[in-house]
Amino acid sequence: MLTEIDMRSTLREKLGADIEDYVILGACNPPLAHRAMQADRTIGLLLPCNVVVRAEGPHSTVVQAMDPQVMVQLSDAPELRGMADEAAARLRAALDCLSA
């Protein structure tokens, strides 16, 4: 985990807004991110590093991550396809571990 942003606290402090528990985790895989940036220097905007963990009702939590294939669709670098496949498999495995 590289970063953690507590959106609930931030929005409450900055705007006085009250939302459900909502955390954005920076869960980037440095080796995959480095390989992707070598293929396309502009890819940093599209790296699927963020994972959202949020409350959905009083007894339910949702965990969401962007599909790494979005990088492939928005870049001209063919080398990204394999990296996106690997990142997608890793994310799927991590999310599958959370399913109850």
N, C-alpha and C positions, 0 to 999 in steps of 0.2 A: 504494500500500500504506500503510495507516494504522497497523497494528499487526502484531506477530508474537509469538506465544506458542509457545515450544518446550515442548510437553507432556512430551517424554521427559526433558528436564533438570529441569523443574519437579517431576514426579512422583518422579524419582530423589532430588532434593534434599529434598523435603517428606515423602515417604513411604518412601523406599528401594525404590520399585517400579521394575522395569525393563520398559520397553515398547519397541516398534519406534520408529524415527524417526517423529515425529508432530508436525506444526506446524499451528497455526491462524493463518491470515492474515486480518487485517481489511482487506478489499478493497472497502470501501463506495464507491459512486459519490455524492459529495456533492450534485450537483444533483438526482439522482433521490431520494435520501434526504430532501432538503429538501422536495421536492414531496410526497412521501408523508406527511411529518410535518405539512404544511399541511392535508392531507386528513383525517388522523386522528392526533392527538397521541399516542395510545397505541401507535402502530405501531412505535416504536423497538424494542420487544421482538421484533418479527417481521421486521425488516429482514434481507434475505438478504445480509448483509455478510461473513459468515465463509466462508472457503474452507479445507478441510482437505486437507493434503498429507501422505500417510503411506506408509511402506514396506509392501509386501505381498510378503514373500519377499525373497530376496537380490538379485533382479534386476528388481523390479517396483515401481513407484510408482503410487499411486492419488490422484487429485485429485477432490474432491467439493464440491458446493455445494448449498445448499437451493433448492428450486424456489420462485421468487418468487410463484407463484400461491397459495401457502399464505397470504400476506398477505390476498389477496382473499377467501379462504374464511373467514377469521377476523375480518374487519372489515365494518362496515356501510357503509363509504365507497365508493360506486360509482366515484369518481374514481381509485381505486387500480388498477382493471383495466388501464387503458392503461399506467400506470407499471410494473405487474408484467409486462405483455407486453414492454415495452421492456427491462426488466432481464433477463428470461428470454432474450431474443434476444442480448443482450450476453454473458451467461454462456455460452450455447450456443456462440457464436462463439469465445469465449476457450477453452472446453474442447475445441472441435473442433481448435483450433490445436495442442493438446497430444497429440492422438491420433496414434499411430504405425502 
